[in-house]
Amino acid sequence: MEAVEVVLAEVFRKIQELNLEEVDGKIVGALVERLEDLGAPSEFWQEVYSFMQGGYDGRKSLIDALDLFKYLLDDFVKQGLIDAETALNLRMFVERFKDTLFPRSENCVRMPSVTALETFFVLAYGNVE
């Protein structure tokens, strides 16, 4: 059996070889592609990004970001800007990936992740390099 130090050294070597920005970019790209397929308008994503960025920008909050997302979605449905089927598909997708998009903070409130903010930005404004 290999010594723990040898195994850990190999693990850390492999981690250092990863280009984490590239990995993050691929995750955002995959999320954007799937969410675009669901057909919500860019105005919805602009609203989501605006509320998420403005409400959580480095601050602790008692407002749950997942609940805020659902509230904004319901508002767009009420206004007739998103149909019920699209809303249901968005809810199911976000529920499936809620721990990636809205992880819990130390006070158990769901906050938007950096990945979520990048995804919402790209959906709202396009891929700006």
C-alpha positions as CSV (number, residue, x, y, z in Angstrom):
1,M,0.0,0.0,0.0
2,E,1.3,3.4,-1.0
3,A,2.1,5.9,1.7
4,V,-0.6,8.5,2.3
5,E,2.0,11.3,1.5
6,V,2.6,9.8,-2.0
7,V,-1.1,9.5,-2.7
8,L,-1.8,13.0,-1.5
9,A,1.1,14.4,-3.5
10,E,-0.3,12.8,-6.7
11,V,-3.8,14.2,-6.0
12,F,-2.4,17.7,-5.5
13,R,-0.2,17.4,-8.6
14,K,-3.3,16.5,-10.7
15,I,-5.3,19.4,-9.2
16,Q,-2.5,21.8,-10.1
17,E,-2.6,20.6,-13.7
18,L,-6.3,21.5,-14.0
19,N,-7.1,24.8,-15.5
20,L,-10.0,25.6,-13.1
21,E,-11.1,28.7,-15.2
22,E,-11.5,26.4,-18.2
23,V,-13.5,23.9,-16.1
24,D,-15.7,26.7,-14.7
25,G,-16.2,28.1,-18.3
26,K,-17.3,24.6,-19.5
27,I,-19.8,24.3,-16.6
28,V,-21.2,27.8,-17.3
29,G,-21.4,27.0,-21.0
30,A,-23.3,23.8,-20.4
31,L,-25.8,25.5,-18.1
32,V,-26.3,28.3,-20.6
33,E,-26.9,25.9,-23.4
34,R,-29.5,24.0,-21.4
35,L,-31.3,27.0,-20.0
36,E,-31.4,28.7,-23.5
37,D,-33.1,25.6,-24.8
38,L,-35.9,26.2,-22.3
39,G,-36.9,29.5,-24.1
40,A,-37.0,32.1,-21.4
41,P,-36.5,35.6,-22.8
42,S,-33.3,37.6,-22.2
43,E,-35.4,40.2,-20.3
44,F,-36.1,37.5,-17.6
45,W,-32.4,36.7,-17.3
46,Q,-31.6,40.4,-17.1
47,E,-34.0,40.8,-14.2
48,V,-32.7,37.7,-12.5
49,Y,-29.1,38.8,-12.9
50,S,-29.9,42.3,-11.7
51,F,-31.6,41.1,-8.5
52,M,-29.0,38.5,-7.8
53,Q,-26.0,40.7,-8.3
54,G,-27.5,43.7,-6.6
55,G,-28.9,41.8,-3.6
56,Y,-26.0,39.5,-2.8
57,D,-22.9,41.4,-3.9
58,G,-20.6,40.3,-1.1
59,R,-23.2,40.8,1.5
60,K,-24.9,38.4,3.9
61,S,-28.6,38.3,3.3
62,L,-31.7,36.8,4.8
63,I,-33.4,36.6,1.4
64,D,-33.2,33.1,-0.1
65,A,-31.9,33.4,-3.7
66,L,-33.8,30.3,-4.8
67,D,-37.0,31.8,-3.5
68,L,-36.2,35.1,-5.2
69,F,-35.6,33.3,-8.5
70,K,-39.0,31.5,-8.1
71,Y,-40.7,34.8,-7.3
72,L,-39.2,36.5,-10.4
73,L,-40.3,33.6,-12.5
74,D,-43.9,33.7,-11.1
75,D,-44.0,37.4,-11.8
76,F,-43.0,36.9,-15.5
77,V,-45.6,34.2,-15.8
78,K,-48.3,36.5,-14.3
79,Q,-47.3,39.2,-16.8
80,G,-47.6,36.7,-19.6
81,L,-44.0,37.1,-20.6
82,I,-43.2,33.4,-19.9
83,D,-45.7,30.6,-20.5
84,A,-46.5,28.0,-17.9
85,E,-44.7,25.1,-19.6
86,T,-41.4,27.1,-19.8
87,A,-41.8,28.1,-16.2
88,L,-42.3,24.5,-15.1
89,N,-39.3,23.4,-17.1
90,L,-37.2,26.2,-15.6
91,R,-38.4,25.3,-12.1
92,M,-37.5,21.6,-12.6
93,F,-34.1,22.5,-14.0
94,V,-33.2,24.9,-11.2
95,E,-34.5,22.5,-8.6
96,R,-32.2,19.8,-10.0
97,F,-29.1,22.1,-10.0
98,K,-30.0,24.2,-6.9
99,D,-26.9,23.2,-5.0
100,T,-24.7,24.4,-8.0
101,L,-26.7,27.6,-8.7
102,F,-27.8,28.5,-5.1
103,P,-25.6,26.8,-2.5
104,R,-26.4,27.4,1.2
105,S,-24.4,30.0,3.1
106,E,-23.3,29.6,6.7
107,N,-26.7,30.9,7.9
108,C,-28.5,28.3,5.7
109,V,-29.8,30.9,3.3
110,R,-29.3,30.0,-0.4
111,M,-27.0,32.5,-2.2
112,P,-26.3,32.7,-5.9
113,S,-23.0,31.0,-6.7
114,V,-20.3,32.6,-9.0
115,T,-21.3,30.0,-11.6
116,A,-25.0,31.1,-11.3
117,L,-24.1,34.8,-11.7
118,E,-21.9,34.1,-14.7
119,T,-24.6,31.9,-16.3
120,F,-27.3,34.5,-15.7
121,F,-25.1,37.2,-17.1
122,V,-24.4,35.3,-20.3
123,L,-28.1,34.5,-20.7
124,A,-29.0,38.1,-20.2
125,Y,-26.4,39.9,-22.2
126,G,-24.5,37.3,-24.2
127,N,-21.0,36.0,-23.9
128,V,-18.9,39.1,-23.3
129,E,-15.2,38.5,-23.2
